[in-house]
Structure formats: structure tokens, C-alpha cells
Amino acid sequence: MRLRVPKFMSSEILRMSLDSIRAHKLRSFLTVFGIVIGVVVVIVVASLLTGVRQSVVDVIAEYGTNNIYAFHLSTGFTNSSREEERTRKPFKEEDAEAIKRGAPAVETVASVLLVAWWDSTIQYQGKNYRRGQLQGVTANYADASNLSVSAGRFLSEADDQNRRSVMVIGVNLVDALFPGKTAEQIVGTEVKLGGRPFEIIGVLEKRKNAIFGENDEDNAVFVPFRTARQVSPGSEYILFIIRAREGQFREALDQTEEILRRQRGVKFNEPNNFDLGTADKFISQFDSIMGMIGLIAIAVSSVGLLVGGIGVMNIMLVSVTERTQEIGVRKAIGARRRDIVRQFLYEAMTLTALGGIAGVIIAVLISKIIGLLLPSLPASIPLWAVIAGLLVSVFVGLVFGVWPARKASRLDPIECLRYE
């Protein structure tokens, strides 16, 4: 007569694994604590990086994806400190005129003078505002950068040609110097800029998108380009904002590069001695920085996962010793070696999976708390980070549970039954 061997189904093995974990709750928690930390680090950092990246993309898109930013030094999220850049000559107004004349794919070129050699303190009725970012801009700056005003008007060509002492300011200046007043109420007000009287003719409308809740234009002080030249003759750095015609961005970029190389006397076999920034380039630079931060986060979480994996392997080895007689009984009634291996592997994977689930829950709570306490800090939990955290936690259990499972499967049933 043939002996029937009982089959140990996966559901039964899983139930036995959960029973074992419930029987040692504290020990199980301490074992997977490293895994919880590792998963939390990965998901929280991924949520912050994803949120910040989306904010950067939205801000760049709001300024205009057809824009080209020309500057004699490196621009964007990575600034070069090469010795060669320090000897570069700044752009001149003639360069902008050359682009307008020689680049048919370019719609407009706005010039921005970065004022550096003049006191930019704004004074009004005994109040001083020193955070203003003073720039001299041409009248077409608003069109080139998709800028709008909430009250008053932007600078005109007449303001620039006549070097008028007028300014357009950002919302932060309104809150600091004119508390309780609306933007419409302060248009026409006279303030002092560097000890010189200026009239506020417009207030910028706050952009919809911002990084960390604020952008540079919130502190902006825009004056006519030629006015800035007049009051600060020592300021030389000029930035060009070049808007390409619709559907001709690549042509505009090539034409701008060719004209600037010719204007600056760059030989055909020499690299550019200026920088052309685009939306794609800025996002690529930002992604490279975020990639480095992500690698650091992965390295930190890997330490936690390694510690957790070693803890799981250690506790499973202890479990094998504690359940020697149980293993002997199971083998005596027909359990095969692979059944024993599966039992302990399932237990290790279940243990680490629970740690991964706990890590996901904690990470979500931390991200929500960050959003409540720091609304300006963007955080968006990506689905891939959650899935990756769970899969990695299960994988850790699989890898570090192999040795204990194989050791349990190789035990002699007779010796197991005799074990005290």
C-alpha cells in the first residue's frame, strides 16, 4: 500500500510564517527596523526630489520653453568656476542688435543689465528694503519672459529712451513697504532708490508656479535699461533673453550661436566663449544634480537594508535552532526539503515585506507632515518609489533567508526529534 504524503500549500506556509511573526512581535520589529529606515529614506527623498523637479519644470515652462538665455558666463543650475570664464568679456548692446538683424527665426531679444555697483536699498517713510534685486531691463522684457503686472503698467520704450526714474516692483516689496495697501494704491508713489527718487509705475503679478513658494521676481526691482546704465556705469554684465518664433526654436538657437561667435571673434575650431541656456538644458542640469542626491539617498538606505538583512538572517538562524523539533516532525510526516526551504524563505520574505509596508506608511505620513508644516516645500510621492521599496524589502528577505532555509532543510529528522 502506497503512503500518501501531505502537501504543504503556499497559503498554509504563509499562515505559519505570520503565526511565527506574531509570536515574537518585538523581536520581529527590531529585526526589520533597518529595512523600515531604508524604505522611509528612499520614499521621502524621492517624494521631495519629484516635487522639486516638477516645480522647476513648471517654473521654466511659465517663463517660456521657446526662450534662449545668452550670457558670457555659464548659466543654469551648475555654474562653472573655470579660470577661462573669468577672462571672458561681457556682452554688449550691439550683440543684441546683431541678433535682431541677422536671425530671422528670432522673434524678440530683451536685454537685462545686472546692476551690481549701486546701492539697491529702497526707502519709503523711514522703512528700508535691502532684499530688492535690481535689474535694468528693456521694454520687451515682459513679453520675452511672459511677465504681467497686477496694477499699473510695465516699462515702456519711452521710459527707456528718456532714462526716466521709474520702476516696477515685486510683491514682496509691496508687503514690506506698504502693509495694508493694495497694488493699485501704491502705483504712482515716490520712493528713493540709492538715495535717488523713483516713481513706482507698476506692480508685478505673482507667478502661479514657484520653487519653495517664491521666485526671484517677488523681490524684483525693474528700472529702464538705459536708466540703470546711467546710475550705475560700472555694471557691465548683460543677459539676453531671446524668444524664438513658434516652431523655429532650433533654427533660432543655431542662428544666435553663429551670430554671437562672429560678434565675439570666435574661430571655427574654438569652443564658445559664452553660454546659451535653454529649458531642456536647465532641466537636464537639474536632473544631474538630483541624480547625485538620489544616489546618496540610495547609499544611505542601502546601509539600513543591509543591517536589516543581516538581522533577518540572524533571527532566522535562531528560529531554526528554536524549531528544530518542529522541523523533525514535519519531515517525519512527509515534508520535503523544498517544503522546509519554502517555509523559512516565506517567513523571511513576509517579515521583510511587513517592514517594507511599515516603511511605506511611515514615509507617506512624513511626506504629509512636511506638506502641512512647510507648504512651500513641494513633495509628491511617486508610485515607482513605493513599488521599488516594497520589492526591495521582499528581495532582501529572499536573499538573506536562503542560508537559514537551506540549513533547516538539511537537518536530519532523527536528530531533530532527539533535540532537547
C-alpha positions as CSV (number, residue, x, y, z in Angstrom):
1,M,0.0,0.0,0.0
2,R,1.4,3.4,-1.0
3,L,1.9,6.0,1.7
4,R,0.2,9.4,0.9
5,V,2.5,12.4,1.6
6,P,0.7,15.5,2.7
7,K,1.1,18.6,0.5
8,F,2.1,21.8,2.2
9,M,0.4,24.6,0.2
10,S,1.8,28.1,-0.1
11,S,-1.2,29.5,1.8
12,E,-0.6,27.2,4.7
13,I,3.2,28.1,4.8
14,L,2.3,31.8,4.7
15,R,-0.1,31.4,7.6
16,M,2.6,29.5,9.6
17,S,5.0,32.4,8.8
18,L,2.6,35.0,10.1
19,D,1.9,33.0,13.2
20,S,5.6,32.8,13.9
21,I,6.0,36.6,13.5
22,R,3.0,37.3,15.7
23,A,4.5,35.1,18.4
24,H,7.6,37.3,18.5
25,K,6.3,40.8,17.8
26,L,9.1,42.8,19.4
27,R,11.8,40.6,18.1
28,S,10.3,40.8,14.6
29,F,10.0,44.6,14.8
30,L,13.6,45.1,15.9
31,T,14.8,42.8,13.2
32,V,13.2,44.8,10.3
33,F,13.9,48.2,11.8
34,G,16.8,48.8,9.4
35,I,14.6,47.9,6.5
36,V,11.9,50.3,7.7
37,I,14.5,53.1,7.8
38,G,15.9,52.2,4.4
39,V,12.4,52.3,2.7
40,V,11.5,55.5,4.5
41,V,14.7,57.3,3.3
42,V,14.2,56.2,-0.3
43,I,10.5,57.2,-0.5
44,V,10.8,60.5,1.4
45,V,13.8,61.7,-0.6
46,A,12.1,60.5,-3.9
47,S,9.0,62.4,-3.0
48,L,10.9,65.6,-2.3
49,L,13.0,65.3,-5.4
50,T,10.0,64.6,-7.5
51,G,8.1,67.6,-6.1
52,V,11.0,70.0,-6.5
53,R,11.6,68.8,-10.1
54,Q,8.0,69.3,-11.1
55,S,8.2,72.8,-9.6
56,V,11.3,73.6,-11.6
57,V,9.7,72.3,-14.8
58,D,6.5,74.3,-14.2
59,V,8.6,77.5,-13.5
60,I,10.7,77.1,-16.6
61,A,7.6,76.4,-18.7
62,E,5.9,79.5,-17.3
63,Y,8.9,81.7,-18.3
64,G,8.7,80.2,-21.8
65,T,10.0,77.0,-23.4
66,N,10.9,78.9,-26.6
67,N,13.4,81.1,-24.8
68,I,17.2,81.2,-25.1
69,Y,19.2,82.7,-22.4
70,A,22.6,84.1,-23.6
71,F,25.2,85.1,-21.1
72,H,29.0,85.3,-21.2
73,L,29.3,83.0,-18.2
74,S,27.8,79.6,-17.5
75,T,24.1,79.7,-16.5
76,G,21.7,77.3,-15.0
77,F,21.9,75.0,-12.0
78,T,25.6,74.3,-12.5
79,N,28.0,77.3,-12.5
80,S,31.5,76.7,-13.8
81,S,34.4,78.2,-11.9
82,R,37.0,77.6,-14.7
83,E,39.7,80.2,-15.0
84,E,38.9,80.7,-18.6
85,E,35.5,82.1,-17.8
86,R,36.9,84.8,-15.7
87,T,38.6,86.4,-18.7
88,R,35.5,86.5,-20.8
89,K,34.2,89.8,-21.9
90,P,30.6,90.6,-21.2
91,F,28.0,91.1,-23.9
92,K,27.4,94.5,-25.4
93,E,24.1,96.1,-26.6
94,E,25.5,95.8,-30.2
95,D,25.3,92.0,-29.8
96,A,21.5,92.1,-29.2
97,E,21.1,94.4,-32.3
98,A,23.1,91.9,-34.4
99,I,20.8,89.1,-33.3
100,K,17.7,91.1,-34.2
101,R,19.1,91.9,-37.6
102,G,20.7,88.6,-38.5
103,A,18.4,85.9,-37.0
104,P,15.1,85.6,-38.9
105,A,14.0,82.8,-36.6
106,V,14.2,85.1,-33.5
107,E,11.0,87.0,-32.5
108,T,12.4,89.3,-29.9
109,V,15.6,90.0,-27.9
110,A,15.3,91.5,-24.4
111,S,18.4,92.9,-22.6
112,V,18.9,92.6,-18.8
113,L,21.6,94.7,-17.1
114,L,22.6,93.1,-13.8
115,V,23.1,96.1,-11.6
116,A,26.0,95.4,-9.1
117,W,27.7,98.7,-8.4
118,W,24.9,100.8,-6.9
119,D,23.0,100.8,-3.6
120,S,19.7,99.0,-4.3
121,T,18.1,99.9,-0.9
122,I,14.6,101.2,-1.4
123,Q,13.4,103.8,1.2
124,Y,9.9,104.9,2.0
125,Q,8.8,106.8,5.0
126,G,11.6,105.6,7.2
127,K,11.4,102.0,6.0
128,N,14.3,100.3,4.2
129,Y,14.1,97.3,1.9
130,R,17.5,95.8,1.1
131,R,16.5,92.5,-0.5
132,G,15.5,94.0,-3.8
133,Q,17.1,92.5,-6.8
134,L,17.7,95.5,-9.0
135,Q,17.9,95.0,-12.8
136,G,17.8,97.3,-15.8
137,V,15.5,95.8,-18.5
138,T,14.3,96.8,-21.9
139,A,10.7,97.4,-22.6
140,N,10.2,94.0,-24.3
141,Y,11.4,92.1,-21.2
142,A,7.8,91.4,-20.1
143,D,6.9,89.8,-23.5
144,A,10.1,87.8,-23.6
145,S,9.6,86.3,-20.1
146,N,5.8,86.0,-20.1
147,L,5.6,88.6,-17.3
148,S,2.4,90.5,-16.4
149,V,1.6,93.3,-13.9
150,S,-1.3,93.3,-11.4
151,A,-1.5,97.1,-11.3
152,G,-0.2,100.0,-13.3
153,R,2.0,99.2,-16.3
154,F,5.3,97.8,-17.3
155,L,8.3,99.9,-18.5
156,S,7.8,101.4,-22.0
157,E,10.2,102.2,-24.8
158,A,9.8,105.9,-24.0
159,D,10.8,105.2,-20.4
160,D,14.0,103.6,-21.6
161,Q,14.9,106.2,-24.3
162,N,14.3,109.1,-21.9
163,R,16.1,107.4,-19.0
164,R,13.1,108.0,-16.7
165,S,13.4,107.4,-13.0
166,V,10.6,104.8,-12.8
167,M,10.4,101.3,-11.5
168,V,8.2,98.1,-11.5
169,I,8.4,96.1,-8.2
170,G,7.6,92.6,-7.0
171,V,5.0,91.6,-4.4
172,N,7.5,91.2,-1.6
173,L,8.3,94.9,-1.7
174,V,4.6,95.8,-1.5
175,D,4.2,93.7,1.6
176,A,7.3,95.1,3.3
177,L,7.0,98.8,2.5
178,F,3.2,99.2,2.1
179,P,1.5,96.9,4.6
180,G,-2.3,97.1,4.3
181,K,-2.3,98.8,0.9
182,T,-3.3,97.2,-2.4
183,A,-1.1,97.3,-5.5
184,E,-3.4,99.8,-7.1
185,Q,-3.0,102.2,-4.2
186,I,0.8,102.3,-4.4
187,V,1.1,102.9,-8.1
188,G,2.4,106.5,-8.5
189,T,4.1,106.5,-5.1
190,E,7.5,108.0,-5.0
191,V,10.3,106.1,-3.2
192,K,14.1,106.5,-3.0
193,L,16.4,104.0,-4.7
194,G,20.0,104.5,-3.7
195,G,19.1,108.0,-2.4
196,R,17.5,109.0,-5.8
197,P,13.7,109.5,-6.2
198,F,11.9,106.9,-8.3
199,E,8.2,106.6,-9.1
200,I,6.5,103.2,-8.9
201,I,4.6,102.7,-12.1
202,G,3.7,99.0,-11.8
203,V,3.5,96.0,-9.5
204,L,4.3,92.6,-10.9
205,E,1.7,89.9,-10.7
206,K,2.9,86.9,-8.7
207,R,3.6,83.9,-10.9
208,K,1.5,80.8,-10.5
209,N,4.5,78.5,-10.2
210,A,7.4,78.9,-7.8
211,I,10.2,76.9,-6.2
212,F,9.7,76.7,-2.4
213,G,6.9,79.2,-2.7
214,E,8.9,82.1,-4.0
215,N,10.7,83.2,-7.2
216,D,13.2,85.9,-8.0
217,E,10.6,88.3,-9.3
218,D,8.9,88.5,-5.9
219,N,11.9,90.7,-4.9
220,A,12.4,92.3,-8.3
221,V,13.1,96.0,-8.9
222,F,13.0,96.7,-12.6
223,V,14.1,100.0,-14.0
224,P,14.7,101.1,-17.6
225,F,17.8,99.6,-19.1
226,R,19.4,103.0,-20.0
227,T,18.4,104.4,-16.6
228,A,20.4,101.6,-15.0
229,R,23.3,102.3,-17.3
230,Q,23.2,105.9,-16.3
231,V,23.1,105.5,-12.5
232,S,25.4,102.5,-12.4
233,P,28.0,102.9,-15.2
234,G,30.2,100.3,-13.6
235,S,27.7,97.5,-14.1
236,E,28.7,95.5,-17.3
237,Y,27.0,92.1,-17.1
238,I,24.2,91.8,-19.7
239,L,21.9,88.8,-20.1
240,F,19.9,88.4,-23.3
241,I,16.5,86.7,-23.3
242,I,15.9,85.6,-26.8
243,R,12.5,84.3,-27.8
244,A,12.3,82.1,-30.9
245,R,9.4,82.2,-33.3
246,E,6.8,79.5,-33.0
247,G,8.2,76.2,-34.4
248,Q,11.6,77.7,-35.2
249,F,13.4,77.1,-31.9
250,R,16.3,75.0,-33.3
251,E,16.9,77.5,-36.1
252,A,16.9,80.4,-33.7
253,L,19.4,78.6,-31.4
254,D,21.7,77.9,-34.3
255,Q,21.4,81.4,-35.7
256,T,22.0,83.0,-32.3
257,E,25.1,80.9,-31.7
258,E,26.5,81.7,-35.2
259,I,26.0,85.5,-34.7
260,L,27.5,85.6,-31.2
261,R,30.5,83.6,-32.3
262,R,31.0,86.1,-35.2
263,Q,30.5,89.1,-32.9
264,R,33.0,87.8,-30.3
265,G,35.6,86.8,-32.9
266,V,35.5,83.0,-32.0
267,K,37.4,81.0,-34.5
268,F,35.8,77.9,-36.2
269,N,38.0,75.5,-34.2
270,E,37.5,77.1,-30.8
271,P,34.7,76.4,-28.3
272,N,32.1,79.1,-27.5
273,N,33.2,81.8,-25.0
274,F,29.6,82.3,-23.9
275,D,26.7,80.2,-22.8
276,L,23.3,79.6,-24.3
277,G,20.8,78.2,-21.9
278,T,17.5,76.6,-22.8
279,A,14.7,74.9,-21.0
280,D,15.8,71.4,-21.8
281,K,19.4,72.3,-20.8
282,F,18.3,73.7,-17.4
283,I,16.1,70.6,-16.7
284,S,19.0,68.3,-17.7
285,Q,21.4,70.1,-15.4
286,F,18.8,69.9,-12.6
287,D,18.3,66.2,-13.2
288,S,22.0,65.5,-12.9
289,I,22.1,67.3,-9.5
290,M,19.1,65.4,-8.3
291,G,20.6,62.2,-9.6
292,M,23.6,62.7,-7.3
293,I,21.3,63.4,-4.3
294,G,19.3,60.3,-5.2
295,L,22.5,58.2,-5.3
296,I,23.4,59.4,-1.8
297,A,19.9,58.6,-0.6
298,I,20.2,55.1,-2.1
299,A,23.6,54.6,-0.4
300,V,22.1,55.6,3.0
301,S,19.1,53.4,2.5
302,S,21.3,50.5,1.4
303,V,23.1,50.6,4.8
304,G,19.7,50.3,6.5
305,L,18.7,47.5,4.2
306,L,22.0,45.6,4.7
307,V,21.6,45.9,8.5
308,G,18.0,44.8,8.3
309,G,19.0,41.9,6.0
310,I,21.7,40.7,8.5
311,G,19.2,41.0,11.3
312,V,16.7,38.8,9.4
313,M,19.4,36.2,8.6
314,N,20.4,36.2,12.3
315,I,16.9,35.8,13.6
316,M,16.1,33.1,11.1
317,L,19.1,31.1,12.2
318,V,17.9,31.5,15.8
319,S,14.4,30.4,14.7
320,V,15.9,27.3,13.0
321,T,17.5,26.3,16.3
322,E,14.4,27.0,18.3
323,R,12.2,25.0,16.0
324,T,14.4,22.0,15.5
325,Q,11.9,19.5,16.8
326,E,9.1,21.1,14.7
327,I,11.3,20.6,11.6
328,G,11.9,17.0,12.6
329,V,8.1,16.4,13.0
330,R,7.4,17.9,9.6
331,K,10.0,15.8,7.9
332,A,8.8,12.7,9.7
333,I,5.2,13.1,8.3
334,G,6.4,13.7,4.8
335,A,7.6,17.2,4.3
336,R,10.3,17.5,1.6
337,R,13.4,19.6,1.7
338,R,11.9,22.1,-0.6
339,D,8.9,22.5,1.7
340,I,11.2,23.4,4.6
341,V,13.1,25.8,2.4
342,R,9.9,27.4,1.2
343,Q,8.6,27.7,4.8
344,F,11.6,29.6,6.1
345,L,12.0,31.7,2.9
346,Y,8.4,32.7,3.1
347,E,8.8,33.6,6.7
348,A,11.9,35.8,6.0
349,M,10.2,37.4,3.0
350,T,7.0,38.0,4.9
351,L,9.0,39.6,7.7
352,T,10.8,42.0,5.4
353,A,7.6,42.7,3.4
354,L,5.9,43.8,6.6
355,G,8.9,46.0,7.3
356,G,8.6,47.5,3.8
357,I,4.8,48.1,4.2
358,A,5.5,49.8,7.6
359,G,8.2,51.9,5.9
360,V,5.8,53.0,3.1
361,I,3.2,54.0,5.6
362,I,5.7,56.0,7.7
363,A,7.1,57.7,4.6
364,V,3.7,58.7,3.4
365,L,2.9,60.2,6.9
366,I,6.2,62.1,6.9
367,S,5.6,63.5,3.4
368,K,2.1,64.6,4.5
369,I,3.5,66.2,7.7
370,I,6.2,68.0,5.6
371,G,3.5,69.3,3.3
372,L,1.5,70.6,6.3
373,L,4.4,72.2,8.2
374,L,6.2,73.5,5.1
375,P,3.7,74.2,2.4
376,S,6.3,75.9,0.3
377,L,8.4,72.6,0.1
378,P,7.0,70.6,-2.7
379,A,6.6,66.8,-2.1
380,S,5.0,64.3,-4.4
381,I,5.2,60.6,-3.7
382,P,6.0,58.7,-6.9
383,L,4.3,55.3,-7.4
384,W,7.6,53.8,-8.6
385,A,9.3,54.6,-5.3
386,V,6.5,52.8,-3.3
387,I,6.7,49.8,-5.6
388,A,10.5,49.8,-5.5
389,G,10.5,50.0,-1.7
390,L,8.2,47.0,-1.4
391,L,10.0,44.9,-4.0
392,V,13.5,45.6,-2.5
393,S,12.2,44.7,1.0
394,V,10.9,41.4,-0.2
395,F,14.1,40.8,-2.2
396,V,16.2,41.4,1.0
397,G,14.2,38.7,2.8
398,L,14.7,36.3,-0.1
399,V,18.5,36.9,-0.3
400,F,19.2,36.8,3.5
401,G,16.7,34.0,4.1
402,V,18.4,31.5,1.8
403,W,21.1,30.3,4.2
404,P,18.8,29.7,7.2
405,A,16.3,28.0,4.9
406,R,18.9,25.7,3.4
407,K,20.3,24.9,6.9
408,A,16.9,24.0,8.1
409,S,16.2,21.7,5.1
410,R,19.4,19.8,5.7
411,L,18.7,18.8,9.3
412,D,18.4,15.1,10.0
413,P,14.8,14.3,11.1
414,I,16.0,11.7,13.7
415,E,18.4,14.1,15.2
416,C,15.8,16.8,15.2
417,L,13.3,14.6,17.2
418,R,16.0,13.9,19.7
419,Y,16.9,17.6,20.1
420,E,16.2,19.0,23.6
